[in-house]
Amino acid sequence: MAHEKILTIEDDADFRSLLEETLRREGFTVLAAGAGAAGFELALAAAPQLIILDLGLPDIHGLDLCRKFREEPLTRATPLVMLSADGDEDSVVRGLELGADDFVVKPFRPAELGARLRTALRRAGRPAAEETAERIVADALVLDTVGREATLAGAPLLLTATEFRLLHLLTSNPGRVFTRDQILARVIAGGVVVGERNIDVHVRALRRKLGAFAERIETSRGVGYRFRETALPLVGSAPADPNLD
Ligand code: CA
């Protein structure tokens, strides 16, 4: 889809113009609001394909606005990307758990913002289909979700059931960051009481088995993990480093 309509909600006028200019150059049509209430009204009236939402707004907290967008039937499924300040990981985690799709840390690199938005738009265009796909292919990695087997460059990967579910969750939602809580709820077998940090242990074990391909499982510091859609690094995330996690 060409010229997707993107609504930006950001109170800082300078940053808002920079954002608008960046998005236009990336080929998007831009609508802008300088406060939460105006942004909400504009979203209902104009039905944008994606909403960029600053977490620090003057009239409503970005997280409350995020919740409102998710409760409102007209915007429930609209991709929502949060703008956050560096060091605001707790808010980002809460936003993702409220249903935001992604976040971008200010300041951002324009090309990376564009890539991040296109990923969110693509994902919105193929609702949940991939999680039920029988086969997921991500370059050299192939997951047979029926036989519950994975191969890397043709060689079988010996994964535990949890590692397979983790890899399946991440690869079936490329580019999407999952918080540890979200991973816990979707990957760890029901009834088992484990801490969030338990996820890190599984990620570490999985990365070891993936060898050089492990760099595609990216750590979003203080937030969670995502499977990188491309080999290019994305803004707002540190590259995966198996030794640090
Ligand atoms: Ca702000």
Boltz pocket constraint, residues with backbone or C-beta under 6 A from the ligand:
constraints:
  - pocket:
      binder: B
      contacts: [[A, 10], [A, 11], [A, 12], [A, 54], [A, 55], [A, 56], [A, 57]]
      max_distance: 6.0
